[in-house]
Amino acid sequence: AAGVIQSPRHLIKEKRETATLKCYPIPRHDTVYWYQQGPGQDPQFLISFYEKMQSDKGSIPDRFSAQQFSDYHSELNMSSLELGDSALYFCASSLAMNSPLHFGNGTRLTVT
Amino acid sequence: TQLLEQSPQFLSIQEGENLTVYCNSSSVFSSLQWYRQEPGEGPVLLVTVVTGGEVKKLKRLTFQFGDARKDSSLHITAAQTGDTGLYLCAGYNAGNNRKLIWGLGTSLAVNP
């Protein structure tokens, strides 16, 4: 069965650079979520989209932005990267807004 | 204040032992989900419980949703080394069905 696809799998950036993470949800899933997970921590909700519109906003820094495109894939844009942004970034999709989440394998971002 | 309290936070047991992980809240949840996450991978959905008092079994894993829909437990019988991982509970609060609330996770190590 198709799963949530994230790219890239690993990303190394320097401080103050920008990064773009991509997410392709499971076909027919209309809701996409972005999470940030630091070592030994639970996933921290950043932002979600339902039918290409932002549906909820969590602890996403102002330096980050995201959008969902007409084909339902989503991109997380991160600017002015800081060392503290180093983490695993997960995208998840669901069939509806209050349905279980299906996660991708994440993008490991390292900021040096 | 953590809306979903998970306990224990860490658990190290021998293969063949039984264990129970708890997920408690003072709030009512319309549904609760359990996920298992391995290092560097995205959380994988194990089960969703929606009805108070519901019990679901997945091979050696038994999930229970409290009668009042405020708590849940995960019981593993005869643990195996392959059960090692981070177990996360998450739920949709009855008052806000759009935002998934996460517990902090239980890190389980099953030793041979």
Contacts between the chains, C-beta under 8 A, distances in Angstrom:
chain1	res1	chain2	res2	distance
A	4	B	42	7.5
A	33	B	100	7.7
A	40	B	107	7.9
A	41	B	104	7.8
A	42	B	88	6.3
A	42	B	102	4.7
A	42	B	103	6.7
A	42	B	104	5.0
A	42	B	105	5.2
A	43	B	43	7.0
A	43	B	88	7.7
A	43	B	102	6.0
A	45	B	99	7.1
A	45	B	100	7.1
A	45	B	102	7.8
A	48	B	98	8.0
A	55	B	98	6.5
A	56	B	98	5.5
A	56	B	99	5.8
A	58	B	99	7.9
A	88	B	40	7.2
A	90	B	42	5.1
A	90	B	43	7.6
A	92	B	42	7.4
A	97	B	97	7.2
A	97	B	98	5.5
A	98	B	30	7.2
A	98	B	31	7.3
A	98	B	92	5.1
A	98	B	97	4.4
A	98	B	98	6.8
A	100	B	33	5.1
A	100	B	45	4.9
A	100	B	48	5.0
A	101	B	33	7.7
A	101	B	43	7.7
A	101	B	45	6.9
A	101	B	90	7.8
A	101	B	100	6.7
A	102	B	45	6.5
A	103	B	35	7.9
A	103	B	42	3.2
A	103	B	43	5.1
A	103	B	44	7.1
A	104	B	42	5.4
A	105	B	40	7.9
A	105	B	41	5.6
A	105	B	42	5.1
A	106	B	40	7.3
A	106	B	41	7.1
A	106	B	42	5.3
A	108	B	40	7.0
